[in-house]
Amino acid sequence: VLPLFALVEFAHDIDLPDEVHDRDDIRDIRTLGVDIIVLHNDLISYHKEELEGVPHNMIAAYRESGKTAQEAVDLVGSDIERRSLLLERARR
């Protein structure tokens, strides 16, 4: 996901100086954006990955800790919501 930020900058002819990229708020925005995308992907791909025995998914990780499928999905939803609020705060 991280390389997509550079691709978007290139596609829109955005040339941000290094000191902008290195700012804490920009780093937070980038990290939270990646987290949100990865968590959404885990929600979308969980069923397929479960059938294939792929353990690299937050829902699978929550299930491994004893949560039901619904509890795990709810937790991932809460993780996304929490990061979305933090992203909005960092954007401001």
PDB file of N, CA, C and O in Angstrom:
ATOM      1  N   VAL A   1       0.825  -1.195   0.000  1.00  0.00           N
ATOM      2  CA  VAL A   1       0.000   0.000   0.000  1.00  0.00           C
ATOM      3  C   VAL A   1       0.866   1.255   0.000  1.00  0.00           C
ATOM      4  O   VAL A   1       0.555   2.232  -0.682  1.00  0.00           O
ATOM      5  N   LEU A   2       1.944   1.226   0.760  1.00  0.00           N
ATOM      6  CA  LEU A   2       2.768   2.429   0.909  1.00  0.00           C
ATOM      7  C   LEU A   2       3.251   3.023  -0.413  1.00  0.00           C
ATOM      8  O   LEU A   2       3.242   4.246  -0.553  1.00  0.00           O
ATOM      9  N   PRO A   3       3.675   2.212  -1.392  1.00  0.00           N
ATOM     10  CA  PRO A   3       4.109   2.801  -2.665  1.00  0.00           C
ATOM     11  C   PRO A   3       3.006   3.569  -3.406  1.00  0.00           C
ATOM     12  O   PRO A   3       3.301   4.386  -4.278  1.00  0.00           O
ATOM     13  N   LEU A   4       1.762   3.315  -3.070  1.00  0.00           N
ATOM     14  CA  LEU A   4       0.672   4.033  -3.742  1.00  0.00           C
ATOM     15  C   LEU A   4       0.710   5.528  -3.461  1.00  0.00           C
ATOM     16  O   LEU A   4       0.271   6.319  -4.295  1.00  0.00           O
ATOM     17  N   PHE A   5       1.223   5.930  -2.311  1.00  0.00           N
ATOM     18  CA  PHE A   5       1.325   7.358  -2.009  1.00  0.00           C
ATOM     19  C   PHE A   5       2.231   8.045  -3.029  1.00  0.00           C
ATOM     20  O   PHE A   5       1.902   9.124  -3.522  1.00  0.00           O
ATOM     21  N   ALA A   6       3.358   7.432  -3.345  1.00  0.00           N
ATOM     22  CA  ALA A   6       4.263   7.998  -4.347  1.00  0.00           C
ATOM     23  C   ALA A   6       3.605   8.013  -5.722  1.00  0.00           C
ATOM     24  O   ALA A   6       3.780   8.961  -6.487  1.00  0.00           O
ATOM     25  N   LEU A   7       2.854   6.971  -6.033  1.00  0.00           N
ATOM     26  CA  LEU A   7       2.167   6.908  -7.323  1.00  0.00           C
ATOM     27  C   LEU A   7       1.118   8.013  -7.450  1.00  0.00           C
ATOM     28  O   LEU A   7       1.001   8.637  -8.504  1.00  0.00           O
ATOM     29  N   VAL A   8       0.364   8.255  -6.393  1.00  0.00           N
ATOM     30  CA  VAL A   8      -0.640   9.326  -6.414  1.00  0.00           C
ATOM     31  C   VAL A   8       0.040  10.678  -6.572  1.00  0.00           C
ATOM     32  O   VAL A   8      -0.422  11.519  -7.344  1.00  0.00           O
ATOM     33  N   GLU A   9       1.126  10.892  -5.850  1.00  0.00           N
ATOM     34  CA  GLU A   9       1.870  12.149  -5.994  1.00  0.00           C
ATOM     35  C   GLU A   9       2.346  12.326  -7.433  1.00  0.00           C
ATOM     36  O   GLU A   9       2.223  13.412  -8.000  1.00  0.00           O
ATOM     37  N   PHE A  10       2.878  11.280  -8.013  1.00  0.00           N
ATOM     38  CA  PHE A  10       3.349  11.343  -9.394  1.00  0.00           C
ATOM     39  C   PHE A  10       2.197  11.622 -10.357  1.00  0.00           C
ATOM     40  O   PHE A  10       2.315  12.474 -11.237  1.00  0.00           O
ATOM     41  N   ALA A  11       1.100  10.915 -10.194  1.00  0.00           N
ATOM     42  CA  ALA A  11      -0.042  11.061 -11.105  1.00  0.00           C
ATOM     43  C   ALA A  11      -0.633  12.462 -11.056  1.00  0.00           C
ATOM     44  O   ALA A  11      -1.158  12.955 -12.054  1.00  0.00           O
ATOM     45  N   HIS A  12      -0.546  13.099  -9.900  1.00  0.00           N
ATOM     46  CA  HIS A  12      -1.108  14.444  -9.754  1.00  0.00           C
ATOM     47  C   HIS A  12      -0.042  15.536  -9.819  1.00  0.00           C
ATOM     48  O   HIS A  12      -0.300  16.699  -9.510  1.00  0.00           O
ATOM     49  N   ASP A  13       1.162  15.133 -10.228  1.00  0.00           N
ATOM     50  CA  ASP A  13       2.285  16.061 -10.368  1.00  0.00           C
ATOM     51  C   ASP A  13       2.521  16.856  -9.087  1.00  0.00           C
ATOM     52  O   ASP A  13       2.688  18.075  -9.115  1.00  0.00           O
ATOM     53  N   ILE A  14       2.529  16.139  -7.967  1.00  0.00           N
ATOM     54  CA  ILE A  14       2.785  16.734  -6.659  1.00  0.00           C
ATOM     55  C   ILE A  14       4.231  16.446  -6.296  1.00  0.00           C
ATOM     56  O   ILE A  14       4.676  15.299  -6.346  1.00  0.00           O
ATOM     57  N   ASP A  15       4.953  17.475  -5.935  1.00  0.00           N
ATOM     58  CA  ASP A  15       6.349  17.308  -5.544  1.00  0.00           C
ATOM     59  C   ASP A  15       6.544  17.902  -4.151  1.00  0.00           C
ATOM     60  O   ASP A  15       6.856  19.084  -3.999  1.00  0.00           O
ATOM     61  N   LEU A  16       6.356  17.064  -3.148  1.00  0.00           N
ATOM     62  CA  LEU A  16       6.499  17.525  -1.773  1.00  0.00           C
ATOM     63  C   LEU A  16       7.954  17.408  -1.338  1.00  0.00           C
ATOM     64  O   LEU A  16       8.598  16.392  -1.599  1.00  0.00           O
ATOM     65  N   PRO A  17       8.469  18.425  -0.687  1.00  0.00           N
ATOM     66  CA  PRO A  17       9.849  18.349  -0.193  1.00  0.00           C
ATOM     67  C   PRO A  17       9.965  17.324   0.948  1.00  0.00           C
ATOM     68  O   PRO A  17       8.983  16.989   1.609  1.00  0.00           O
ATOM     69  N   ASP A  18      11.188  16.844   1.152  1.00  0.00           N
ATOM     70  CA  ASP A  18      11.434  15.836   2.188  1.00  0.00           C
ATOM     71  C   ASP A  18      10.976  16.303   3.561  1.00  0.00           C
ATOM     72  O   ASP A  18      10.468  15.503   4.348  1.00  0.00           O
ATOM     73  N   GLU A  19      11.147  17.582   3.857  1.00  0.00           N
ATOM     74  CA  GLU A  19      10.763  18.058   5.192  1.00  0.00           C
ATOM     75  C   GLU A  19       9.259  17.938   5.425  1.00  0.00           C
ATOM     76  O   GLU A  19       8.823  17.838   6.572  1.00  0.00           O
ATOM     77  N   VAL A  20       8.462  17.948   4.364  1.00  0.00           N
ATOM     78  CA  VAL A  20       7.023  17.725   4.507  1.00  0.00           C
ATOM     79  C   VAL A  20       6.763  16.240   4.768  1.00  0.00           C
ATOM     80  O   VAL A  20       5.982  15.889   5.653  1.00  0.00           O
ATOM     81  N   HIS A  21       7.414  15.380   4.004  1.00  0.00           N
ATOM     82  CA  HIS A  21       7.251  13.931   4.190  1.00  0.00           C
ATOM     83  C   HIS A  21       7.672  13.488   5.586  1.00  0.00           C
ATOM     84  O   HIS A  21       7.127  12.523   6.121  1.00  0.00           O
ATOM     85  N   ASP A  22       8.634  14.185   6.176  1.00  0.00           N
ATOM     86  CA  ASP A  22       9.188  13.792   7.468  1.00  0.00           C
ATOM     87  C   ASP A  22       8.415  14.353   8.666  1.00  0.00           C
ATOM     88  O   ASP A  22       8.732  14.028   9.810  1.00  0.00           O
ATOM     89  N   ARG A  23       7.418  15.180   8.416  1.00  0.00           N
ATOM     90  CA  ARG A  23       6.622  15.738   9.519  1.00  0.00           C
ATOM     91  C   ARG A  23       5.834  14.627  10.210  1.00  0.00           C
ATOM     92  O   ARG A  23       5.363  13.690   9.565  1.00  0.00           O
ATOM     93  N   ASP A  24       5.700  14.746  11.522  1.00  0.00           N
ATOM     94  CA  ASP A  24       4.992  13.726  12.301  1.00  0.00           C
ATOM     95  C   ASP A  24       3.543  13.563  11.847  1.00  0.00           C
ATOM     96  O   ASP A  24       3.051  12.439  11.754  1.00  0.00           O
ATOM     97  N   ASP A  25       2.855  14.669  11.564  1.00  0.00           N
ATOM     98  CA  ASP A  25       1.450  14.551  11.166  1.00  0.00           C
ATOM     99  C   ASP A  25       1.312  13.868   9.807  1.00  0.00           C
ATOM    100  O   ASP A  25       0.360  13.118   9.588  1.00  0.00           O
ATOM    101  N   ILE A  26       2.236  14.113   8.907  1.00  0.00           N
ATOM    102  CA  ILE A  26       2.193  13.461   7.595  1.00  0.00           C
ATOM    103  C   ILE A  26       2.505  11.975   7.744  1.00  0.00           C
ATOM    104  O   ILE A  26       1.880  11.136   7.095  1.00  0.00           O
ATOM    105  N   ARG A  27       3.472  11.654   8.598  1.00  0.00           N
ATOM    106  CA  ARG A  27       3.777  10.243   8.868  1.00  0.00           C
ATOM    107  C   ARG A  27       2.574   9.535   9.467  1.00  0.00           C
ATOM    108  O   ARG A  27       2.265   8.401   9.102  1.00  0.00           O
ATOM    109  N   ASP A  28       1.888  10.217  10.402  1.00  0.00           N
ATOM    110  CA  ASP A  28       0.688   9.634  11.010  1.00  0.00           C
ATOM    111  C   ASP A  28      -0.393   9.378   9.962  1.00  0.00           C
ATOM    112  O   ASP A  28      -1.018   8.318   9.950  1.00  0.00           O
ATOM    113  N   ILE A  29      -0.606  10.352   9.089  1.00  0.00           N
ATOM    114  CA  ILE A  29      -1.613  10.207   8.028  1.00  0.00           C
ATOM    115  C   ILE A  29      -1.270   9.012   7.139  1.00  0.00           C
ATOM    116  O   ILE A  29      -2.139   8.210   6.798  1.00  0.00           O
ATOM    117  N   ARG A  30      -0.009   8.906   6.774  1.00  0.00           N
ATOM    118  CA  ARG A  30       0.425   7.800   5.917  1.00  0.00           C
ATOM    119  C   ARG A  30       0.226   6.454   6.623  1.00  0.00           C
ATOM    120  O   ARG A  30      -0.321   5.520   6.037  1.00  0.00           O
ATOM    121  N   THR A  31       0.666   6.355   7.868  1.00  0.00           N
ATOM    122  CA  THR A  31       0.551   5.104   8.626  1.00  0.00           C
ATOM    123  C   THR A  31      -0.906   4.712   8.834  1.00  0.00           C
ATOM    124  O   THR A  31      -1.276   3.557   8.626  1.00  0.00           O
ATOM    125  N   LEU A  32      -1.726   5.664   9.240  1.00  0.00           N
ATOM    126  CA  LEU A  32      -3.142   5.377   9.474  1.00  0.00           C
ATOM    127  C   LEU A  32      -3.846   4.995   8.177  1.00  0.00           C
ATOM    128  O   LEU A  32      -4.691   4.100   8.171  1.00  0.00           O
ATOM    129  N   GLY A  33      -3.504   5.667   7.081  1.00  0.00           N
ATOM    130  CA  GLY A  33      -4.087   5.314   5.783  1.00  0.00           C
ATOM    131  C   GLY A  33      -3.762   3.887   5.388  1.00  0.00           C
ATOM    132  O   GLY A  33      -4.630   3.151   4.918  1.00  0.00           O
ATOM    133  N   VAL A  34      -2.514   3.499   5.581  1.00  0.00           N
ATOM    134  CA  VAL A  34      -2.109   2.125   5.271  1.00  0.00           C
ATOM    135  C   VAL A  34      -2.864   1.144   6.168  1.00  0.00           C
ATOM    136  O   VAL A  34      -3.384   0.138   5.686  1.00  0.00           O
ATOM    137  N   ASP A  35      -2.926   1.431   7.463  1.00  0.00           N
ATOM    138  CA  ASP A  35      -3.639   0.546   8.390  1.00  0.00           C
ATOM    139  C   ASP A  35      -5.095   0.358   7.982  1.00  0.00           C
ATOM    140  O   ASP A  35      -5.600  -0.764   7.970  1.00  0.00           O
ATOM    141  N   ILE A  36      -5.765   1.447   7.649  1.00  0.00           N
ATOM    142  CA  ILE A  36      -7.180   1.377   7.277  1.00  0.00           C
ATOM    143  C   ILE A  36      -7.375   0.536   6.023  1.00  0.00           C
ATOM    144  O   ILE A  36      -8.304  -0.270   5.955  1.00  0.00           O
ATOM    145  N   ILE A  37      -6.525   0.713   5.051  1.00  0.00           N
ATOM    146  CA  ILE A  37      -6.628  -0.065   3.813  1.00  0.00           C
ATOM    147  C   ILE A  37      -6.386  -1.550   4.092  1.00  0.00           C
ATOM    148  O   ILE A  37      -7.118  -2.404   3.591  1.00  0.00           O
ATOM    149  N   VAL A  38      -5.374  -1.854   4.880  1.00  0.00           N
ATOM    150  CA  VAL A  38      -5.054  -3.256   5.184  1.00  0.00           C
ATOM    151  C   VAL A  38      -6.194  -3.908   5.969  1.00  0.00           C
ATOM    152  O   VAL A  38      -6.559  -5.052   5.700  1.00  0.00           O
ATOM    153  N   LEU A  39      -6.756  -3.183   6.937  1.00  0.00           N
ATOM    154  CA  LEU A  39      -7.865  -3.743   7.711  1.00  0.00           C
ATOM    155  C   LEU A  39      -9.100  -3.978   6.841  1.00  0.00           C
ATOM    156  O   LEU A  39      -9.784  -4.991   6.986  1.00  0.00           O
ATOM    157  N   HIS A  40      -9.382  -3.034   5.931  1.00  0.00           N
ATOM    158  CA  HIS A  40     -10.498  -3.256   4.999  1.00  0.00           C
ATOM    159  C   HIS A  40     -10.231  -4.493   4.136  1.00  0.00           C
ATOM    160  O   HIS A  40     -11.132  -5.296   3.895  1.00  0.00           O
ATOM    161  N   ASN A  41      -8.999  -4.638   3.680  1.00  0.00           N
ATOM    162  CA  ASN A  41      -8.652  -5.807   2.878  1.00  0.00           C
ATOM    163  C   ASN A  41      -8.873  -7.092   3.679  1.00  0.00           C
ATOM    164  O   ASN A  41      -9.368  -8.082   3.141  1.00  0.00           O
ATOM    165  N   ASP A  42      -8.505  -7.076   4.965  1.00  0.00           N
ATOM    166  CA  ASP A  42      -8.711  -8.261   5.801  1.00  0.00           C
ATOM    167  C   ASP A  42     -10.194  -8.603   5.909  1.00  0.00           C
ATOM    168  O   ASP A  42     -10.561  -9.778   5.893  1.00  0.00           O
ATOM    169  N   LEU A  43     -11.046  -7.591   6.018  1.00  0.00           N
ATOM    170  CA  LEU A  43     -12.490  -7.848   6.058  1.00  0.00           C
ATOM    171  C   LEU A  43     -12.977  -8.484   4.762  1.00  0.00           C
ATOM    172  O   LEU A  43     -13.740  -9.451   4.770  1.00  0.00           O
ATOM    173  N   ILE A  44     -12.523  -7.923   3.660  1.00  0.00           N
ATOM    174  CA  ILE A  44     -12.991  -8.382   2.347  1.00  0.00           C
ATOM    175  C   ILE A  44     -12.468  -9.782   2.021  1.00  0.00           C
ATOM    176  O   ILE A  44     -13.192 -10.596   1.450  1.00  0.00           O
ATOM    177  N   SER A  45     -11.234 -10.059   2.376  1.00  0.00           N
ATOM    178  CA  SER A  45     -10.599 -11.302   1.940  1.00  0.00           C
ATOM    179  C   SER A  45     -10.686 -12.428   2.964  1.00  0.00           C
ATOM    180  O   SER A  45     -10.233 -13.539   2.686  1.00  0.00           O
ATOM    181  N   TYR A  46     -11.250 -12.174   4.129  1.00  0.00           N
ATOM    182  CA  TYR A  46     -11.202 -13.172   5.203  1.00  0.00           C
ATOM    183  C   TYR A  46     -11.777 -14.526   4.790  1.00  0.00           C
ATOM    184  O   TYR A  46     -11.129 -15.553   4.991  1.00  0.00           O
ATOM    185  N   HIS A  47     -12.952 -14.546   4.229  1.00  0.00           N
ATOM    186  CA  HIS A  47     -13.584 -15.829   3.894  1.00  0.00           C
ATOM    187  C   HIS A  47     -12.701 -16.649   2.952  1.00  0.00           C
ATOM    188  O   HIS A  47     -12.482 -17.838   3.178  1.00  0.00           O
ATOM    189  N   LYS A  48     -12.205 -16.018   1.913  1.00  0.00           N
ATOM    190  CA  LYS A  48     -11.337 -16.720   0.954  1.00  0.00           C
ATOM    191  C   LYS A  48     -10.060 -17.209   1.640  1.00  0.00           C
ATOM    192  O   LYS A  48      -9.635 -18.349   1.450  1.00  0.00           O
ATOM    193  N   GLU A  49      -9.458 -16.324   2.441  1.00  0.00           N
ATOM    194  CA  GLU A  49      -8.219 -16.703   3.112  1.00  0.00           C
ATOM    195  C   GLU A  49      -8.454 -17.802   4.150  1.00  0.00           C
ATOM    196  O   GLU A  49      -7.591 -18.657   4.348  1.00  0.00           O
ATOM    197  N   GLU A  50      -9.610 -17.786   4.812  1.00  0.00           N
ATOM    198  CA  GLU A  50      -9.925 -18.835   5.771  1.00  0.00           C
ATOM    199  C   GLU A  50     -10.021 -20.187   5.063  1.00  0.00           C
ATOM    200  O   GLU A  50      -9.515 -21.193   5.562  1.00  0.00           O
ATOM    201  N   LEU A  51     -10.670 -20.203   3.906  1.00  0.00           N
ATOM    202  CA  LEU A  51     -10.783 -21.445   3.135  1.00  0.00           C
ATOM    203  C   LEU A  51      -9.425 -21.960   2.687  1.00  0.00           C
ATOM    204  O   LEU A  51      -9.214 -23.168   2.577  1.00  0.00           O
ATOM    205  N   GLU A  52      -8.504 -21.033   2.431  1.00  0.00           N
ATOM    206  CA  GLU A  52      -7.162 -21.403   1.974  1.00  0.00           C
ATOM    207  C   GLU A  52      -6.191 -21.644   3.128  1.00  0.00           C
ATOM    208  O   GLU A  52      -5.045 -22.032   2.903  1.00  0.00           O
ATOM    209  N   GLY A  53      -6.644 -21.416   4.363  1.00  0.00           N
ATOM    210  CA  GLY A  53      -5.784 -21.621   5.523  1.00  0.00           C
ATOM    211  C   GLY A  53      -4.738 -20.548   5.724  1.00  0.00           C
ATOM    212  O   GLY A  53      -3.707 -20.792   6.351  1.00  0.00           O
ATOM    213  N   VAL A  54      -4.992 -19.354   5.194  1.00  0.00           N
ATOM    214  CA  VAL A  54      -4.046 -18.240   5.324  1.00  0.00           C
ATOM    215  C   VAL A  54      -4.249 -17.585   6.694  1.00  0.00           C
ATOM    216  O   VAL A  54      -5.338 -17.088   6.981  1.00  0.00           O
ATOM    217  N   PRO A  55      -3.219 -17.577   7.539  1.00  0.00           N
ATOM    218  CA  PRO A  55      -3.380 -17.032   8.885  1.00  0.00           C
ATOM    219  C   PRO A  55      -3.068 -15.535   9.003  1.00  0.00           C
ATOM    220  O   PRO A  55      -3.231 -14.958  10.079  1.00  0.00           O
ATOM    221  N   HIS A  56      -2.627 -14.906   7.923  1.00  0.00           N
ATOM    222  CA  HIS A  56      -2.166 -13.517   7.963  1.00  0.00           C
ATOM    223  C   HIS A  56      -3.326 -12.558   7.732  1.00  0.00           C
ATOM    224  O   HIS A  56      -3.426 -11.925   6.681  1.00  0.00           O
ATOM    225  N   ASN A  57      -4.191 -12.463   8.721  1.00  0.00           N
ATOM    226  CA  ASN A  57      -5.391 -11.652   8.609  1.00  0.00           C
ATOM    227  C   ASN A  57      -5.796 -11.291  10.034  1.00  0.00           C
ATOM    228  O   ASN A  57      -5.737 -12.143  10.921  1.00  0.00           O
ATOM    229  N   MET A  58      -6.205 -10.045  10.271  1.00  0.00           N
ATOM    230  CA  MET A  58      -6.563  -9.636  11.626  1.00  0.00           C
ATOM    231  C   MET A  58      -7.746 -10.426  12.167  1.00  0.00           C
ATOM    232  O   MET A  58      -7.798 -10.726  13.360  1.00  0.00           O
ATOM    233  N   ILE A  59      -8.690 -10.762  11.307  1.00  0.00           N
ATOM    234  CA  ILE A  59      -9.828 -11.553  11.772  1.00  0.00           C
ATOM    235  C   ILE A  59      -9.334 -12.922  12.229  1.00  0.00           C
ATOM    236  O   ILE A  59      -9.759 -13.421  13.271  1.00  0.00           O
ATOM    237  N   ALA A  60      -8.445 -13.522  11.459  1.00  0.00           N
ATOM    238  CA  ALA A  60      -7.865 -14.812  11.845  1.00  0.00           C
ATOM    239  C   ALA A  60      -7.100 -14.676  13.164  1.00  0.00           C
ATOM    240  O   ALA A  60      -7.165 -15.567  14.011  1.00  0.00           O
ATOM    241  N   ALA A  61      -6.389 -13.585  13.342  1.00  0.00           N
ATOM    242  CA  ALA A  61      -5.636 -13.368  14.584  1.00  0.00           C
ATOM    243  C   ALA A  61      -6.584 -13.250  15.779  1.00  0.00           C
ATOM    244  O   ALA A  61      -6.338 -13.831  16.836  1.00  0.00           O
ATOM    245  N   TYR A  62      -7.657 -12.501  15.602  1.00  0.00           N
ATOM    246  CA  TYR A  62      -8.648 -12.400  16.673  1.00  0.00           C
ATOM    247  C   TYR A  62      -9.307 -13.757  16.950  1.00  0.00           C
ATOM    248  O   TYR A  62      -9.569 -14.105  18.102  1.00  0.00           O
ATOM    249  N   ARG A  63      -9.567 -14.508  15.895  1.00  0.00           N
ATOM    250  CA  ARG A  63     -10.163 -15.844  16.069  1.00  0.00           C
ATOM    251  C   ARG A  63      -9.205 -16.755  16.842  1.00  0.00           C
ATOM    252  O   ARG A  63      -9.631 -17.544  17.685  1.00  0.00           O
ATOM    253  N   GLU A  64      -7.920 -16.638  16.548  1.00  0.00           N
ATOM    254  CA  GLU A  64      -6.914 -17.433  17.248  1.00  0.00           C
ATOM    255  C   GLU A  64      -6.901 -17.121  18.741  1.00  0.00           C
ATOM    256  O   GLU A  64      -6.544 -17.970  19.558  1.00  0.00           O
ATOM    257  N   SER A  65      -7.296 -15.887  19.091  1.00  0.00           N
ATOM    258  CA  SER A  65      -7.309 -15.511  20.507  1.00  0.00           C
ATOM    259  C   SER A  65      -8.628 -15.884  21.186  1.00  0.00           C
ATOM    260  O   SER A  65      -8.868 -15.510  22.334  1.00  0.00           O
ATOM    261  N   GLY A  66      -9.494 -16.635  20.459  1.00  0.00           N
ATOM    262  CA  GLY A  66     -10.714 -17.149  21.066  1.00  0.00           C
ATOM    263  C   GLY A  66     -11.988 -16.405  20.717  1.00  0.00           C
ATOM    264  O   GLY A  66     -13.052 -16.738  21.239  1.00  0.00           O
ATOM    265  N   LYS A  67     -11.909 -15.414  19.854  1.00  0.00           N
ATOM    266  CA  LYS A  67     -13.104 -14.665  19.466  1.00  0.00           C
ATOM    267  C   LYS A  67     -13.907 -15.443  18.428  1.00  0.00           C
ATOM    268  O   LYS A  67     -13.352 -16.217  17.648  1.00  0.00           O
ATOM    269  N   THR A  68     -15.222 -15.226  18.431  1.00  0.00           N
ATOM    270  CA  THR A  68     -16.055 -15.796  17.371  1.00  0.00           C
ATOM    271  C   THR A  68     -15.806 -14.994  16.099  1.00  0.00           C
ATOM    272  O   THR A  68     -15.182 -13.934  16.136  1.00  0.00           O
ATOM    273  N   ALA A  69     -16.292 -15.501  14.990  1.00  0.00           N
ATOM    274  CA  ALA A  69     -16.127 -14.779  13.722  1.00  0.00           C
ATOM    275  C   ALA A  69     -16.766 -13.392  13.816  1.00  0.00           C
ATOM    276  O   ALA A  69     -16.172 -12.408  13.376  1.00  0.00           O
ATOM    277  N   GLN A  70     -17.960 -13.308  14.381  1.00  0.00           N
ATOM    278  CA  GLN A  70     -18.642 -12.016  14.479  1.00  0.00           C
ATOM    279  C   GLN A  70     -17.899 -11.062  15.411  1.00  0.00           C
ATOM    280  O   GLN A  70     -17.770  -9.874  15.113  1.00  0.00           O
ATOM    281  N   GLU A  71     -17.417 -11.574  16.527  1.00  0.00           N
ATOM    282  CA  GLU A  71     -16.642 -10.735  17.442  1.00  0.00           C
ATOM    283  C   GLU A  71     -15.380 -10.213  16.759  1.00  0.00           C
ATOM    284  O   GLU A  71     -15.011  -9.050  16.922  1.00  0.00           O
ATOM    285  N   ALA A  72     -14.727 -11.076  16.001  1.00  0.00           N
ATOM    286  CA  ALA A  72     -13.509 -10.684  15.293  1.00  0.00           C
ATOM    287  C   ALA A  72     -13.804  -9.608  14.251  1.00  0.00           C
ATOM    288  O   ALA A  72     -13.059  -8.635  14.133  1.00  0.00           O
ATOM    289  N   VAL A  73     -14.886  -9.780  13.497  1.00  0.00           N
ATOM    290  CA  VAL A  73     -15.272  -8.780  12.497  1.00  0.00           C
ATOM    291  C   VAL A  73     -15.611  -7.459  13.188  1.00  0.00           C
ATOM    292  O   VAL A  73     -15.225  -6.391  12.714  1.00  0.00           O
ATOM    293  N   ASP A  74     -16.329  -7.534  14.301  1.00  0.00           N
ATOM    294  CA  ASP A  74     -16.666  -6.325  15.054  1.00  0.00           C
ATOM    295  C   ASP A  74     -15.417  -5.616  15.559  1.00  0.00           C
ATOM    296  O   ASP A  74     -15.345  -4.388  15.531  1.00  0.00           O
ATOM    297  N   LEU A  75     -14.439  -6.381  16.019  1.00  0.00           N
ATOM    298  CA  LEU A  75     -13.195  -5.786  16.498  1.00  0.00           C
ATOM    299  C   LEU A  75     -12.435  -5.100  15.369  1.00  0.00           C
ATOM    300  O   LEU A  75     -11.896  -4.009  15.556  1.00  0.00           O
ATOM    301  N   VAL A  76     -12.389  -5.726  14.209  1.00  0.00           N
ATOM    302  CA  VAL A  76     -11.729  -5.093  13.066  1.00  0.00           C
ATOM    303  C   VAL A  76     -12.481  -3.814  12.680  1.00  0.00           C
ATOM    304  O   VAL A  76     -11.862  -2.805  12.341  1.00  0.00           O
ATOM    305  N   GLY A  77     -13.804  -3.860  12.731  1.00  0.00           N
ATOM    306  CA  GLY A  77     -14.587  -2.653  12.472  1.00  0.00           C
ATOM    307  C   GLY A  77     -14.251  -1.551  13.462  1.00  0.00           C
ATOM    308  O   GLY A  77     -14.140  -0.387  13.080  1.00  0.00           O
ATOM    309  N   SER A  78     -14.088  -1.906  14.729  1.00  0.00           N
ATOM    310  CA  SER A  78     -13.696  -0.927  15.757  1.00  0.00           C
ATOM    311  C   SER A  78     -12.288  -0.400  15.510  1.00  0.00           C
ATOM    312  O   SER A  78     -12.013   0.782  15.718  1.00  0.00           O
ATOM    313  N   ASP A  79     -11.393  -1.291  15.061  1.00  0.00           N
ATOM    314  CA  ASP A  79     -10.026  -0.868  14.732  1.00  0.00           C
ATOM    315  C   ASP A  79     -10.044   0.159  13.600  1.00  0.00           C
ATOM    316  O   ASP A  79      -9.321   1.155  13.643  1.00  0.00           O
ATOM    317  N   ILE A  80     -10.868  -0.090  12.598  1.00  0.00           N
ATOM    318  CA  ILE A  80     -10.975   0.844  11.470  1.00  0.00           C
ATOM    319  C   ILE A  80     -11.559   2.169  11.945  1.00  0.00           C
ATOM    320  O   ILE A  80     -11.061   3.234  11.579  1.00  0.00           O
ATOM    321  N   GLU A  81     -12.605   2.109  12.752  1.00  0.00           N
ATOM    322  CA  GLU A  81     -13.242   3.334  13.243  1.00  0.00           C
ATOM    323  C   GLU A  81     -12.258   4.169  14.076  1.00  0.00           C
ATOM    324  O   GLU A  81     -12.182   5.387  13.916  1.00  0.00           O
ATOM    325  N   ARG A  82     -11.512   3.509  14.960  1.00  0.00           N
ATOM    326  CA  ARG A  82     -10.538   4.204  15.801  1.00  0.00           C
ATOM    327  C   ARG A  82      -9.475   4.881  14.939  1.00  0.00           C
ATOM    328  O   ARG A  82      -9.126   6.039  15.169  1.00  0.00           O
ATOM    329  N   ARG A  83      -8.968   4.160  13.956  1.00  0.00           N
ATOM    330  CA  ARG A  83      -7.939   4.736  13.087  1.00  0.00           C
ATOM    331  C   ARG A  83      -8.512   5.857  12.219  1.00  0.00           C
ATOM    332  O   ARG A  83      -7.813   6.824  11.915  1.00  0.00           O
ATOM    333  N   SER A  84      -9.761   5.734  11.825  1.00  0.00           N
ATOM    334  CA  SER A  84     -10.396   6.796  11.032  1.00  0.00           C
ATOM    335  C   SER A  84     -10.509   8.077  11.837  1.00  0.00           C
ATOM    336  O   SER A  84     -10.300   9.165  11.301  1.00  0.00           O
ATOM    337  N   LEU A  85     -10.836   7.965  13.114  1.00  0.00           N
ATOM    338  CA  LEU A  85     -10.900   9.144  13.985  1.00  0.00           C
ATOM    339  C   LEU A  85      -9.519   9.762  14.160  1.00  0.00           C
ATOM    340  O   LEU A  85      -9.371  10.984  14.127  1.00  0.00           O
ATOM    341  N   LEU A  86      -8.517   8.923  14.347  1.00  0.00           N
ATOM    342  CA  LEU A  86      -7.152   9.425  14.460  1.00  0.00           C
ATOM    343  C   LEU A  86      -6.690  10.074  13.160  1.00  0.00           C
ATOM    344  O   LEU A  86      -5.981  11.080  13.183  1.00  0.00           O
ATOM    345  N   LEU A  87      -7.086   9.506  12.038  1.00  0.00           N
ATOM    346  CA  LEU A  87      -6.742  10.076  10.727  1.00  0.00           C
ATOM    347  C   LEU A  87      -7.366  11.460  10.570  1.00  0.00           C
ATOM    348  O   LEU A  87      -6.711  12.387  10.094  1.00  0.00           O
ATOM    349  N   GLU A  88      -8.601  11.600  10.958  1.00  0.00           N
ATOM    350  CA  GLU A  88      -9.269  12.903  10.871  1.00  0.00           C
ATOM    351  C   GLU A  88      -8.566  13.925  11.773  1.00  0.00           C
ATOM    352  O   GLU A  88      -8.387  15.082  11.393  1.00  0.00           O
ATOM    353  N   ARG A  89      -8.173  13.483  12.965  1.00  0.00           N
ATOM    354  CA  ARG A  89      -7.448  14.379  13.880  1.00  0.00           C
ATOM    355  C   ARG A  89      -6.111  14.799  13.275  1.00  0.00           C
ATOM    356  O   ARG A  89      -5.746  15.973  13.337  1.00  0.00           O
ATOM    357  N   ALA A  90      -5.383  13.855  12.694  1.00  0.00           N
ATOM    358  CA  ALA A  90      -4.093  14.170  12.073  1.00  0.00           C
ATOM    359  C   ALA A  90      -4.289  15.087  10.869  1.00  0.00           C
ATOM    360  O   ALA A  90      -3.466  15.968  10.622  1.00  0.00           O
ATOM    361  N   ARG A  91      -5.362  14.888  10.127  1.00  0.00           N
ATOM    362  CA  ARG A  91      -5.627  15.741   8.959  1.00  0.00           C
ATOM    363  C   ARG A  91      -5.850  17.182   9.375  1.00  0.00           C
ATOM    364  O   ARG A  91      -5.403  18.107   8.696  1.00  0.00           O
ATOM    365  N   ARG A  92      -6.542  17.375  10.489  1.00  0.00           N
ATOM    366  CA  ARG A  92      -6.795  18.745  10.970  1.00  0.00           C
ATOM    367  C   ARG A  92      -5.517  19.410  11.403  1.00  0.00           C
ATOM    368  O   ARG A  92      -5.536  20.563  11.835  1.00  0.00           O
TER     369      ARG A  92
END
